[in-house]
Amino acid sequence: MAEMELSLENELKPYLRIDGSEDDSVLALLVDAAKEYLTDAGVPESNAAKYKLAVMLLVALNYENRNPAMKIDKLSFSLESIILQLKMG
């Protein structure tokens, strides 16, 4: 199984509208956590565009809600739908 490559500079940071490199280590951690989340949800890592999008959506959700006082009630419908599609193959 090939590991999914996600470029911080060329894909993730523009998606999140981030300039600079101050948050690079946080973003790398969030990417790893998103991959673990998907694995724990029964989604095998892949190079599929939907898998990459799911990782990016999870990173965005966690990056934009970093305030410890904020509570994330549930995943967006689009993210839930993508995860379900990936699980079903």
N, C-alpha and C positions, 0 to 999 in steps of 0.2 A: 504494500500500500504506500503510495507516494504521499509525502507530507505536503499539506497545502501551504503555499507561500503567499504571504500577504505583505506587500511593501508598505512600510509606514510612510515613507516619503511620497511615493507615487500614487497610493490608493487610499490608505486609511486617513492620513492627515488632511488631504483635500476633502474627503468625505465629511470629516468632522469640522472642517473649516479652521484648522489649526496651522498657525505659522510658527516657526521656531522649533527648538528641540528641547525645551524645558520639560515637557511631559513625555518624552520618548520612553523612559523606563516605565512609567505608569501605563502607557499604551501597550508596551510589550507584555507587561503583567496581565493587563485586561484581555489581550489576545489569547494568552495561554489559558486564562480562566474561562474564556468563552469556549475554547476548544474542549476543555475539561467538562464544561457544562453540557455541551452537545454529546460528548462521549457518554457521560452519565445518563443522558436522556435517551441513549440507545442509537445515536447517530454516529456511524463510523466516519472518521476523517477522510476527506476526499478532495480532489481538485475541481469538483463541480462548482459552477458559478453560484448555484443556490447555497452551497456550503459556505463559500466565501462571503456571500451576502448575509447569511445567518450570523457568522462571526462578526462582521462589521456592525450589524444591528445590535447584537449583544454588547459589543464594545461601546457603541454610541449610548445605549441605555445606561450602562454602568458609568461611563465617563461623564455624562450629563447629569447624573444623579449621585454625585460623590458626597453630597452633604449627608453626614451620618443621621441627621434628624429626618431626612426624607425617607419615605417608605414607598417602595415600588410594589404596587398592588398586584399587577399581573403583566405578562408580556403582551405586546401589541398583537392584534389579530394577524397581521401580516407575518410577524415572526413565528407565531404559533403555527400558522399554515405552512410556512417553509419548513419548519422542523418536522411537522407531520409528513410532508411530502418526502423529505430526506429519509425518514425512518421507514417509509413504505417502499423506498427504492425507486 
